[in-house]
């Protein structure tokens, strides 16, 4: 049987660094200033602290501030130039075509944004499912909740899954559950957590065949 491919979104299927991440950071800091009474400097600092400590800025705001999750997600994921500014990874369509098996998107981003990016990249038809932050009750990767929800909802065995991520810490949970793991990084290295380390997504089909996954 072909594997089940579990893909992250930002910086895995597209490059979020030039436009999306800077704009998202700006929107999040502005939201924090407006709705929590923080100064701009405090908001910029806490946004990064929360992201590093909890996995998402939202998680920190839910713990320490009176913030409504959906209100925050809506106002911090407004990108008027999204379609024009999307930067797909090289050979994205060819890579997805060559990977036999079901494909599920698993992201810490909100559902509406994830769908907009998939449509903007013209790859929505490649995916059989989507797990966004709302589906995990706002518990981001690497928390076990989202992984377990994915496995139960789509009725898949973790031993049949291959998770593709640019964030190495998110692969720890996948590996503990029995998934195979692919880490995309400019300086990749194999480890007990990483089965396959690649510099670019376009290397994945050939590497997967070499690993006997296809």
Residue frames as a rotation matrix with the C-alpha (Angstrom) as fourth column:
UNK 1
0.577 0.817 0.000 0.00
0.817 -0.577 0.000 0.00
0.000 0.000 -1.000 0.00
UNK 2
-0.093 -0.592 0.801 1.27
0.445 -0.744 -0.498 3.53
0.891 0.310 0.333 -0.74
UNK 3
-0.676 -0.245 -0.695 2.04
0.736 -0.179 -0.653 5.68
0.035 -0.953 0.301 2.30
UNK 4
0.646 0.761 0.052 -0.03
0.740 -0.642 0.203 8.49
0.188 -0.092 -0.978 3.76
UNK 5
-0.428 -0.825 0.368 1.89
0.728 -0.556 -0.401 11.76
0.536 0.096 0.839 3.32
UNK 6
0.610 0.549 -0.571 1.41
0.784 -0.521 0.337 14.35
-0.113 -0.653 -0.749 6.06
UNK 7
-0.213 -0.690 0.692 2.64
0.776 -0.549 -0.309 17.78
0.593 0.471 0.653 4.98
UNK 8
-0.177 0.035 -0.984 3.23
0.628 -0.765 -0.140 20.95
-0.758 -0.643 0.113 6.93
UNK 9
0.716 0.537 0.446 2.31
0.689 -0.438 -0.578 24.13
-0.115 0.721 -0.684 5.05
UNK 10
0.951 -0.310 0.008 4.42
-0.306 -0.941 -0.142 27.26
0.051 0.133 -0.990 5.64
UNK 11
0.145 -0.988 -0.057 8.06
-0.975 -0.152 0.164 26.86
-0.170 0.032 -0.985 4.60
UNK 12
-0.334 -0.197 0.922 7.33
-0.065 0.980 0.186 23.30
-0.940 0.003 -0.340 3.52
UNK 13
0.148 0.471 0.870 5.06
0.878 0.343 -0.334 23.70
-0.455 0.813 -0.363 0.50
UNK 14
0.604 -0.005 0.797 5.78
0.498 -0.778 -0.383 27.39
0.622 0.628 -0.468 -0.01
UNK 15
-0.503 -0.844 -0.186 8.32
0.764 -0.333 -0.552 29.97
0.404 -0.420 0.813 1.17
UNK 16
0.564 0.809 -0.163 6.62
0.768 -0.442 0.464 32.14
0.304 -0.387 -0.871 3.80
UNK 17
-0.063 -0.703 -0.708 9.68
0.898 -0.350 0.268 34.25
-0.436 -0.619 0.653 4.61
UNK 18
-0.773 -0.389 0.502 9.50
0.592 -0.726 0.350 37.03
0.228 0.567 0.791 1.99
UNK 19
-0.573 0.637 0.516 5.91
-0.279 -0.743 0.608 38.21
0.771 0.204 0.603 2.60
UNK 20
0.295 0.887 -0.355 3.63
0.079 0.348 0.934 36.09
0.952 -0.303 0.033 4.77
UNK 21
0.153 -0.253 -0.955 5.66
0.934 0.353 0.056 35.74
0.323 -0.901 0.290 7.96
UNK 22
-0.879 -0.474 -0.044 6.72
0.462 -0.826 -0.322 39.43
0.116 -0.304 0.946 8.18
UNK 23
-0.522 0.764 0.379 3.15
-0.386 -0.608 0.694 40.54
0.761 0.216 0.612 7.52
UNK 24
0.348 0.636 -0.689 1.75
0.335 0.602 0.725 38.00
0.876 -0.483 -0.003 9.99
UNK 25
-0.309 -0.550 -0.776 4.18
0.933 -0.017 -0.360 39.15
0.185 -0.835 0.519 12.67
UNK 26
-0.951 -0.014 0.310 3.15
0.015 -1.000 -0.002 42.76
0.310 0.003 0.951 12.06
UNK 27
-0.125 0.991 0.055 -0.55
-0.331 -0.094 0.939 41.90
0.935 0.099 0.340 12.29
UNK 28
0.269 0.198 -0.942 -0.06
0.678 0.656 0.332 39.87
0.684 -0.728 0.042 15.47
UNK 29
-0.676 -0.569 -0.469 1.87
0.735 -0.472 -0.486 42.62
0.055 -0.673 0.738 17.21
UNK 30
-0.816 0.432 0.384 -0.71
-0.285 -0.879 0.383 45.20
0.503 0.203 0.840 16.15
UNK 31
0.168 0.906 -0.389 -3.50
0.018 0.392 0.920 42.99
0.986 -0.162 0.050 17.47
UNK 32
-0.004 -0.249 -0.969 -1.73
0.918 0.383 -0.102 42.58
0.396 -0.890 0.227 20.80
UNK 33
-0.944 -0.330 0.007 -1.28
0.310 -0.894 -0.324 46.33
0.113 -0.303 0.946 21.14
UNK 34
-0.574 0.779 0.253 -4.93
-0.439 -0.554 0.707 47.00
0.691 0.295 0.660 20.33
UNK 35
0.341 0.874 -0.347 -6.54
-0.272 0.445 0.853 44.26
0.900 -0.196 0.389 22.42
UNK 36
0.394 -0.216 -0.893 -4.22
0.758 0.626 0.183 43.68
0.520 -0.749 0.411 25.39
UNK 37
0.999 0.033 0.024 -2.94
0.016 -0.857 0.515 47.14
0.038 -0.514 -0.857 26.26
UNK 38
0.347 -0.937 0.026 0.68
0.742 0.292 0.604 46.23
-0.573 -0.190 0.797 25.59
UNK 39
0.329 -0.371 -0.868 3.11
-0.508 -0.845 0.168 48.71
-0.796 0.386 -0.466 24.08
UNK 40
0.801 -0.073 -0.594 4.54
-0.558 0.266 -0.786 47.99
0.215 0.961 0.173 20.64
UNK 41
-0.229 -0.972 -0.054 7.86
-0.823 0.223 -0.522 46.95
0.519 -0.075 -0.851 22.16
UNK 42
-0.433 0.144 0.890 6.16
-0.693 0.578 -0.430 44.66
-0.576 -0.803 -0.151 24.70
UNK 43
0.654 0.753 0.066 3.99
-0.497 0.494 -0.713 43.11
-0.570 0.434 0.698 21.98
UNK 44
0.512 -0.538 -0.670 6.97
-0.682 0.220 -0.698 42.40
0.523 0.814 -0.254 19.71
UNK 45
-0.550 -0.777 0.305 8.87
-0.792 0.370 -0.485 40.77
0.264 -0.509 -0.819 22.58
UNK 46
-0.285 0.510 0.812 5.97
-0.599 0.566 -0.566 38.71
-0.748 -0.648 0.144 23.93
UNK 47
0.689 0.524 -0.500 4.95
-0.707 0.336 -0.622 37.55
-0.158 0.782 0.602 20.45
UNK 48
0.101 -0.751 -0.652 8.33
-0.626 0.462 -0.628 35.86
0.773 0.472 -0.424 20.05
UNK 49
-0.712 -0.336 0.617 8.45
-0.702 0.369 -0.609 34.56
-0.023 -0.866 -0.499 23.61
UNK 50
0.134 0.862 0.489 5.03
-0.680 0.439 -0.587 32.95
-0.721 -0.254 0.645 23.26
UNK 51
0.678 0.102 -0.728 5.91
-0.692 0.422 -0.585 31.41
0.248 0.901 0.356 19.89
UNK 52
-0.291 -0.887 -0.358 9.10
-0.592 0.461 -0.661 29.83
0.751 0.020 -0.660 21.26
UNK 53
-0.762 -0.045 0.646 7.56
-0.626 0.305 -0.718 28.72
-0.165 -0.951 -0.260 24.54
UNK 54
-0.170 0.855 0.490 4.16
-0.363 0.408 -0.838 27.45
-0.916 -0.320 0.241 23.40
UNK 55
-0.494 -0.066 0.867 4.48
0.636 0.653 0.412 26.78
-0.593 0.755 -0.281 19.67
UNK 56
-0.110 0.454 0.884 2.18
0.789 -0.502 0.356 29.63
0.605 0.736 -0.303 18.62
UNK 57
-0.906 -0.115 0.406 1.64
-0.077 -0.901 -0.428 33.21
0.415 -0.419 0.808 19.73
UNK 58
-0.018 0.996 0.082 -2.05
-0.506 -0.080 0.859 32.37
0.862 -0.026 0.506 20.12
UNK 59
0.247 0.097 -0.964 -1.29
0.552 0.803 0.222 29.73
0.796 -0.587 0.145 22.76
UNK 60
-0.714 -0.581 -0.390 0.46
0.661 -0.379 -0.647 32.32
0.228 -0.720 0.655 24.91
UNK 61
-0.783 0.479 0.397 -2.35
-0.429 -0.878 0.213 34.81
0.451 -0.003 0.893 24.48
UNK 62
0.207 0.887 -0.412 -4.94
-0.189 0.450 0.873 32.21
0.960 -0.103 0.261 25.46
UNK 63
0.026 -0.287 -0.958 -2.96
0.817 0.558 -0.145 31.39
0.576 -0.778 0.249 28.61
UNK 64
-0.546 -0.517 -0.659 -2.13
0.821 -0.487 -0.298 34.90
-0.167 -0.704 0.690 29.75
UNK 65
-0.936 0.229 -0.269 -4.62
-0.262 -0.960 0.097 37.33
-0.236 0.161 0.958 28.15
UNK 66
-0.160 0.965 0.208 -8.36
0.120 0.228 -0.966 37.60
-0.980 -0.129 -0.153 27.60
UNK 67
-0.587 -0.153 -0.795 -8.24
-0.735 -0.312 0.602 36.87
-0.340 0.938 0.070 23.85
UNK 68
0.497 0.777 0.387 -10.82
-0.375 0.594 -0.712 35.07
-0.783 0.209 0.586 21.71
UNK 69
-0.271 -0.749 0.604 -9.05
0.219 0.563 0.797 32.55
-0.937 0.348 0.012 19.48
UNK 70
0.087 0.352 0.932 -11.17
0.961 0.217 -0.171 32.94
-0.263 0.911 -0.319 16.35
UNK 71
0.955 0.236 -0.180 -11.13
0.206 -0.963 -0.172 36.73
-0.214 0.127 -0.969 16.59
UNK 72
0.272 -0.943 -0.194 -7.33
-0.375 -0.289 0.881 36.70
-0.886 -0.167 -0.432 16.83
UNK 73
-0.349 -0.434 0.831 -6.90
0.489 0.672 0.556 34.23
-0.800 0.600 -0.022 13.95
UNK 74
0.511 0.622 0.593 -9.23
0.838 -0.208 -0.504 36.17
-0.190 0.755 -0.628 11.68
UNK 75
0.985 -0.032 -0.169 -7.55
-0.046 -0.996 -0.078 39.53
-0.166 0.085 -0.983 12.22
UNK 76
0.235 -0.972 -0.026 -3.97
-0.544 -0.154 0.825 38.24
-0.806 -0.179 -0.565 12.01
UNK 77
-0.476 -0.378 0.794 -4.35
0.399 0.712 0.578 36.24
-0.784 0.592 -0.188 8.80
UNK 78
0.741 0.664 -0.102 -5.58
0.280 -0.443 -0.851 38.91
-0.610 0.602 -0.515 6.41
UNK 79
-0.379 -0.926 -0.002 -3.30
0.249 -0.104 0.963 39.01
-0.891 0.364 0.270 3.36
UNK 80
0.529 0.671 -0.519 -4.71
-0.276 -0.442 -0.853 41.10
-0.802 0.595 -0.049 0.49
UNK 81
0.284 -0.524 -0.803 -1.72
-0.959 -0.147 -0.244 40.25
0.009 0.839 -0.544 -1.72
UNK 82
0.196 -0.229 0.953 -1.63
-0.460 0.837 0.296 36.54
-0.866 -0.497 0.059 -0.85
UNK 83
0.803 0.179 0.568 -2.07
0.322 0.672 -0.667 35.12
-0.501 0.718 0.482 -4.34
UNK 84
0.875 -0.478 0.084 0.47
-0.181 -0.482 -0.857 37.47
0.450 0.735 -0.508 -5.89
UNK 85
0.247 -0.824 0.510 3.03
-0.941 -0.329 -0.077 36.99
0.232 -0.461 -0.857 -3.12
UNK 86
0.812 0.066 0.580 2.89
-0.296 0.903 0.312 33.19
-0.503 -0.425 0.752 -2.75
UNK 87
0.025 -0.883 -0.468 6.24
-0.994 0.026 -0.102 31.52
0.103 0.468 -0.878 -3.44
UNK 88
0.933 0.358 0.041 5.74
-0.360 0.929 0.082 27.79
-0.009 -0.091 0.996 -4.14
UNK 89
0.159 -0.885 0.437 8.64
-0.338 0.367 0.867 25.47
-0.928 -0.285 -0.241 -3.48
UNK 90
-0.386 -0.404 -0.829 10.50
-0.898 -0.041 0.438 24.46
-0.211 0.914 -0.347 -6.64
UNK 91
-0.737 0.107 -0.668 8.79
-0.352 0.783 0.513 21.74
0.577 0.613 -0.539 -8.67
UNK 92
-0.668 0.488 0.562 5.91
-0.616 0.062 -0.785 21.66
-0.418 -0.871 0.259 -6.17
UNK 93
0.373 0.890 -0.262 3.32
-0.890 0.264 -0.371 20.28
-0.261 0.371 0.891 -8.60
UNK 94
0.166 -0.389 -0.906 5.71
-0.599 0.690 -0.406 17.65
0.783 0.611 -0.118 -9.95
UNK 95
-0.843 -0.497 0.207 6.65
-0.439 0.414 -0.797 16.52
0.311 -0.763 -0.567 -6.45
UNK 96
-0.372 0.781 0.502 3.04
-0.693 0.127 -0.710 16.07
-0.618 -0.612 0.494 -5.37
UNK 97
0.495 0.544 -0.678 2.18
-0.864 0.392 -0.316 14.20
0.093 0.742 0.664 -8.57
UNK 98
-0.107 -0.662 -0.741 5.03
-0.530 0.669 -0.521 11.74
0.841 0.337 -0.422 -8.06
UNK 99
-0.872 -0.227 0.433 4.17
-0.487 0.315 -0.815 10.86
0.048 -0.922 -0.385 -4.46
UNK 100
-0.318 0.771 -0.552 1.66
-0.070 0.562 0.824 8.04
0.946 0.301 -0.125 -4.61
UNK 101
-0.533 0.214 -0.819 -0.72
0.803 0.431 -0.411 7.81
0.265 -0.877 -0.402 -1.67
UNK 102
0.592 0.806 0.021 -3.09
0.719 -0.540 0.438 9.98
0.364 -0.244 -0.899 0.31
UNK 103
-0.595 -0.741 0.310 -1.94
0.529 -0.652 -0.544 13.46
0.605 -0.159 0.780 1.30
UNK 104
0.553 0.723 -0.414 -3.06
0.786 -0.289 0.546 15.34
0.275 -0.628 -0.728 4.39
UNK 105
-0.126 -0.538 0.834 -2.16
0.077 -0.843 -0.532 18.90
0.989 -0.003 0.148 5.31
UNK 106
0.500 0.186 -0.846 -1.30
0.827 0.189 0.530 19.39
0.259 -0.964 -0.059 9.00
UNK 107
-0.311 -0.574 0.758 -0.67
0.410 -0.800 -0.438 22.97
0.858 0.175 0.484 10.04
UNK 108
-0.485 0.093 -0.870 -0.68
0.834 -0.251 -0.492 25.23
-0.264 -0.963 0.045 13.09
UNK 109
-0.988 0.152 -0.040 -2.31
-0.156 -0.913 0.376 27.88
0.020 0.378 0.926 10.90
UNK 110
-0.323 0.942 0.097 -6.07
-0.385 -0.037 -0.922 28.53
-0.865 -0.335 0.375 10.80
UNK 111
-0.114 0.367 0.923 -8.30
0.590 0.772 -0.235 26.64
-0.799 0.518 -0.305 8.38
UNK 112
0.844 0.530 -0.086 -9.33
0.257 -0.539 -0.802 29.59
-0.472 0.655 -0.590 6.20
UNK 113
0.385 -0.796 -0.467 -5.73
-0.781 -0.551 0.294 30.64
-0.492 0.252 -0.834 5.64
UNK 114
-0.454 -0.587 0.670 -4.60
-0.187 0.798 0.572 27.06
-0.871 0.135 -0.472 4.87
UNK 115
0.238 0.631 0.739 -7.35
0.687 0.428 -0.587 26.64
-0.686 0.647 -0.332 2.28
UNK 116
0.899 0.093 -0.427 -6.52
-0.156 -0.845 -0.512 30.00
-0.409 0.527 -0.745 0.72
UNK 117
-0.022 -0.985 -0.171 -2.85
-0.776 -0.091 0.625 29.03
-0.631 0.146 -0.762 0.37
UNK 118
-0.401 -0.081 0.913 -3.67
0.264 0.944 0.199 25.61
-0.877 0.321 -0.357 -1.13
UNK 119
0.590 0.702 0.398 -5.97
0.626 -0.086 -0.775 27.27
-0.510 0.707 -0.490 -3.66
UNK 120
0.764 -0.350 -0.541 -3.48
-0.458 -0.886 -0.073 30.03
-0.454 0.304 -0.838 -4.37
UNK 121
-0.343 -0.931 0.122 -0.80
-0.639 0.326 0.696 27.43
-0.688 0.161 -0.707 -5.09
UNK 122
0.228 0.579 -0.782 -3.31
-0.955 0.288 -0.065 25.43
0.188 0.762 0.619 -7.19
UNK 123
-0.691 -0.533 -0.488 -2.61
-0.416 0.846 -0.334 22.25
0.591 -0.027 -0.806 -5.25
UNK 124
-0.310 0.633 0.709 -5.82
-0.907 0.026 -0.419 21.75
-0.284 -0.774 0.566 -3.26
UNK 125
0.600 0.617 -0.509 -6.81
-0.764 0.631 -0.135 18.83
0.238 0.469 0.850 -5.49
UNK 126
-0.188 -0.759 -0.624 -3.75
-0.348 0.645 -0.680 16.88
0.918 0.089 -0.385 -4.34
UNK 127
-0.892 -0.256 0.372 -4.93
-0.402 0.075 -0.913 16.78
0.206 -0.964 -0.170 -0.71
UNK 128
-0.345 0.752 -0.562 -7.44
0.322 0.657 0.681 14.41
0.881 0.054 -0.469 0.83
UNK 129
0.539 0.549 -0.639 -7.64
0.773 -0.021 0.634 16.15
0.335 -0.836 -0.435 4.17
UNK 130
-0.161 -0.518 0.840 -6.70
0.002 -0.851 -0.525 19.10
0.987 -0.082 0.138 6.34
UNK 131
0.402 0.187 -0.896 -5.95
0.897 0.118 0.427 19.47
0.185 -0.975 -0.120 10.04
UNK 132
-0.056 -0.338 0.940 -5.73
0.127 -0.936 -0.329 23.12
0.990 0.101 0.095 11.10
UNK 133
-0.890 -0.422 0.172 -5.33
-0.090 -0.209 -0.974 24.73
0.447 -0.882 0.148 14.53
UNK 134
-0.217 0.887 0.406 -9.11
-0.954 -0.280 0.102 24.78
0.205 -0.366 0.908 15.11
UNK 135
0.457 0.421 -0.784 -9.27
-0.389 0.887 0.249 20.98
0.800 0.191 0.569 14.77
UNK 136
-0.245 -0.663 -0.708 -6.79
0.464 0.561 -0.686 20.55
0.851 -0.496 0.171 17.64
UNK 137
0.734 0.573 -0.366 -8.68
0.627 -0.365 0.688 22.85
0.261 -0.734 -0.627 20.04
UNK 138
0.822 -0.415 0.389 -5.86
-0.324 -0.904 -0.280 25.36
0.468 0.104 -0.877 19.55
UNK 139
0.607 -0.692 0.390 -3.17
-0.196 0.345 0.918 22.99
-0.770 -0.634 0.074 20.76
UNK 140
0.627 -0.346 -0.697 -0.36
-0.778 -0.256 -0.573 23.36
0.020 0.903 -0.430 18.20
UNK 141
0.737 -0.590 -0.330 2.23
0.414 0.780 -0.469 20.91
0.534 0.209 0.819 17.01
UNK 142
-0.579 -0.336 -0.742 4.19
-0.445 0.894 -0.058 19.30
0.683 0.297 -0.668 18.62
UNK 143
-0.414 0.518 0.749 1.36
-0.808 0.171 -0.564 18.67
-0.420 -0.838 0.347 21.13
UNK 144
-0.936 -0.011 0.352 0.03
0.075 0.971 0.228 15.12
-0.344 0.240 -0.908 20.73
UNK 145
-0.185 0.982 -0.044 -3.60
0.005 -0.043 -0.999 16.26
-0.983 -0.185 0.003 20.40
UNK 146
0.232 0.290 -0.928 -3.42
-0.832 -0.436 -0.344 17.22
-0.504 0.852 0.140 16.73
UNK 147
-0.676 -0.561 -0.478 -1.54
-0.722 0.634 0.277 14.10
0.147 0.532 -0.834 15.68
UNK 148
-0.869 0.385 0.310 -4.03
0.179 0.830 -0.528 11.84
-0.461 -0.404 -0.790 17.45
UNK 149
0.073 0.927 -0.367 -6.96
-0.244 -0.340 -0.908 13.72
-0.967 0.156 0.201 15.98
UNK 150
-0.081 -0.195 -0.977 -5.50
-0.986 -0.131 0.108 13.33
-0.149 0.972 -0.182 12.49
UNK 151
-0.918 -0.360 -0.165 -4.95
-0.381 0.918 0.112 9.59
0.111 0.166 -0.980 12.91
UNK 152
-0.649 0.731 0.211 -8.42
0.302 0.502 -0.811 8.99
-0.698 -0.462 -0.546 14.31
UNK 153
0.089 0.747 -0.659 -10.30
-0.414 -0.574 -0.706 11.27
-0.906 0.336 0.258 11.93
UNK 154
0.163 -0.095 -0.982 -8.70
-0.987 -0.002 -0.163 9.88
0.014 0.995 -0.094 8.78
UNK 155
0.827 0.260 0.499 -8.47
-0.364 0.924 0.120 6.33
-0.430 -0.281 0.858 10.16
UNK 156
0.583 -0.721 -0.374 -4.79
-0.337 0.205 -0.919 5.86
0.739 0.662 -0.123 9.38
UNK 157
0.824 -0.439 -0.357 -2.09
0.564 0.589 0.579 3.83
-0.044 -0.679 0.733 11.08
UNK 158
0.768 -0.563 -0.305 0.91
-0.443 -0.811 0.382 5.99
-0.462 -0.158 -0.872 12.09
UNK 159
-0.055 -0.828 0.559 3.21
0.079 0.554 0.829 3.27
-0.995 0.090 0.035 10.74
UNK 160
0.179 0.198 0.964 1.79
0.946 0.233 -0.223 4.03
-0.269 0.952 -0.146 7.27
UNK 161
0.949 0.314 -0.044 2.47
0.302 -0.938 -0.171 7.77
-0.095 0.149 -0.984 7.57
UNK 162
-0.179 -0.969 0.168 5.37
0.976 -0.197 -0.094 9.91
0.124 0.147 0.981 6.41
UNK 163
0.749 0.445 -0.491 5.48
0.556 -0.825 0.099 13.40
-0.361 -0.347 -0.865 7.91
UNK 164
-0.081 -0.721 0.688 7.22
0.905 -0.342 -0.252 16.19
0.417 0.602 0.681 5.98
UNK 165
0.844 0.340 -0.414 8.17
0.525 -0.681 0.511 19.25
-0.108 -0.649 -0.753 8.04
UNK 166
0.255 -0.791 0.557 10.56
0.170 -0.530 -0.831 22.19
0.952 0.306 0.000 8.13
UNK 167
0.211 -0.125 0.969 10.33
-0.871 -0.475 0.129 22.38
0.444 -0.871 -0.209 11.95
UNK 168
-0.477 -0.553 -0.683 12.37
-0.303 0.833 -0.463 19.61
0.825 -0.014 -0.565 13.51
UNK 169
-0.900 0.101 0.423 10.71
-0.408 0.142 -0.902 19.64
-0.152 -0.985 -0.086 16.94
UNK 170
0.072 0.994 -0.078 7.37
-0.955 0.046 -0.292 18.79
-0.287 0.096 0.953 15.31
UNK 171
0.124 -0.103 -0.987 8.89
-0.610 0.777 -0.158 15.53
0.783 0.622 0.033 14.08
UNK 172
-0.839 -0.447 0.311 9.57
-0.504 0.420 -0.755 14.31
0.207 -0.790 -0.577 17.63
UNK 173
-0.233 0.844 0.484 5.89
-0.673 0.219 -0.706 13.60
-0.702 -0.490 0.517 18.25
UNK 174
0.518 0.405 -0.753 5.46
-0.849 0.355 -0.392 12.02
0.109 0.842 0.528 14.83
UNK 175
-0.289 -0.738 -0.610 8.38
-0.556 0.648 -0.521 9.68
0.780 0.188 -0.597 15.49
UNK 176
-0.833 0.001 0.553 7.12
-0.519 0.343 -0.783 8.74
-0.191 -0.939 -0.285 18.95
UNK 177
0.159 0.976 0.149 3.81
-0.729 0.218 -0.649 7.72
-0.666 -0.005 0.746 17.38
UNK 178
0.022 -0.242 0.970 5.59
0.276 0.934 0.227 5.51
-0.961 0.263 0.087 14.85
UNK 179
0.947 0.313 -0.072 5.58
0.039 -0.335 -0.941 7.71
-0.319 0.889 -0.329 11.75
UNK 180
0.039 -0.914 0.404 8.47
0.990 0.090 0.107 8.05
-0.134 0.396 0.909 9.35
UNK 181
0.637 0.168 -0.753 9.85
0.343 -0.936 0.081 11.58
-0.691 -0.310 -0.654 9.18
UNK 182
0.107 -0.566 0.818 11.29
0.941 -0.209 -0.267 13.99
0.322 0.798 0.510 6.61
UNK 183
0.383 -0.077 -0.921 13.00
0.524 -0.802 0.285 17.19
-0.760 -0.592 -0.267 7.69
UNK 184
0.494 -0.192 0.848 13.44
0.746 -0.407 -0.527 20.03
0.447 0.893 -0.058 5.19
UNK 185
0.792 -0.331 -0.512 16.29
0.197 -0.655 0.729 22.30
-0.577 -0.679 -0.454 6.18
UNK 186
0.831 -0.513 -0.214 19.14
-0.479 -0.464 -0.745 24.21
0.283 0.722 -0.631 4.55
UNK 187
-0.354 -0.933 0.064 21.55
-0.839 0.287 -0.462 22.23
0.413 -0.217 -0.885 6.74
UNK 188
0.639 0.766 -0.067 19.80
-0.667 0.596 0.448 18.88
0.383 -0.242 0.892 7.11
UNK 189
-0.612 -0.790 0.030 21.10
-0.718 0.540 -0.440 16.04
0.331 -0.291 -0.898 9.23
UNK 190
0.102 0.590 -0.801 19.79
-0.058 0.807 0.587 12.58
0.993 -0.014 0.116 9.99
UNK 191
-0.666 -0.272 0.695 19.04
-0.706 -0.071 -0.705 11.66
0.241 -0.960 -0.145 13.60
UNK 192
-0.933 0.358 0.040 16.95
0.306 0.846 -0.438 9.31
-0.190 -0.396 -0.898 15.68
UNK 193
-0.166 0.907 -0.388 14.03
0.107 -0.375 -0.921 11.65
-0.980 -0.194 -0.035 15.04
UNK 194
0.286 0.180 -0.941 14.74
-0.788 -0.514 -0.338 12.29
-0.545 0.839 -0.005 11.34
UNK 195
0.429 -0.070 0.900 14.57
0.311 0.947 -0.074 9.39
-0.848 0.312 0.429 8.89
UNK 196
0.093 -0.324 0.941 15.27
0.992 -0.046 -0.114 11.53
0.081 0.945 0.317 5.85
UNK 197
0.226 -0.111 -0.968 16.87
0.345 -0.920 0.187 15.00
-0.911 -0.376 -0.170 5.84
UNK 198
0.074 -0.091 0.993 16.64
0.997 -0.016 -0.076 17.07
0.023 0.996 0.090 2.66
UNK 199
-0.803 -0.397 -0.446 17.59
0.397 -0.913 0.098 20.57
-0.446 -0.098 0.890 1.62
UNK 200
-0.717 0.537 -0.445 14.71
-0.684 -0.665 0.300 21.00
-0.135 0.520 0.844 -0.81
UNK 201
0.083 0.870 0.486 11.25
-0.508 0.457 -0.731 19.54
-0.857 -0.186 0.480 -1.33
UNK 202
0.536 0.155 -0.830 12.07
-0.843 0.132 -0.521 18.73
0.028 0.979 0.202 -4.96
UNK 203
-0.535 -0.812 -0.232 14.48
-0.771 0.582 -0.260 16.03
0.346 0.039 -0.938 -3.71
UNK 204
-0.241 0.459 0.855 11.70
-0.810 0.391 -0.438 14.12
-0.535 -0.798 0.278 -1.98
UNK 205
0.756 0.621 -0.205 10.39
-0.638 0.633 -0.438 11.77
-0.143 0.462 0.875 -4.72
UNK 206
0.334 -0.710 -0.621 13.81
-0.392 0.495 -0.776 10.42
0.857 0.502 -0.113 -5.63
UNK 207
-0.635 -0.585 0.505 14.85
-0.676 0.104 -0.729 10.13
0.374 -0.804 -0.461 -1.99
UNK 208
0.084 0.761 0.643 11.59
-0.879 0.360 -0.311 8.37
-0.469 -0.539 0.700 -1.11
UNK 209
0.821 0.152 -0.550 12.21
-0.464 0.738 -0.489 5.81
0.332 0.657 0.677 -3.85
UNK 210
-0.143 -0.963 -0.228 15.72
-0.426 0.268 -0.864 5.29
0.893 -0.027 -0.449 -2.54
UNK 211
-0.632 -0.031 0.775 14.29
-0.774 0.080 -0.628 4.67
-0.043 -0.996 -0.075 0.93
UNK 212
-0.928 0.308 -0.209 11.84
0.236 0.921 0.309 2.12
0.288 0.237 -0.928 -0.47
UNK 213
-0.652 0.709 -0.268 8.83
0.037 -0.324 -0.945 4.25
-0.757 -0.626 0.185 0.44
UNK 214
0.168 0.678 -0.716 7.49
-0.806 -0.324 -0.496 4.33
-0.568 0.660 0.492 -3.13
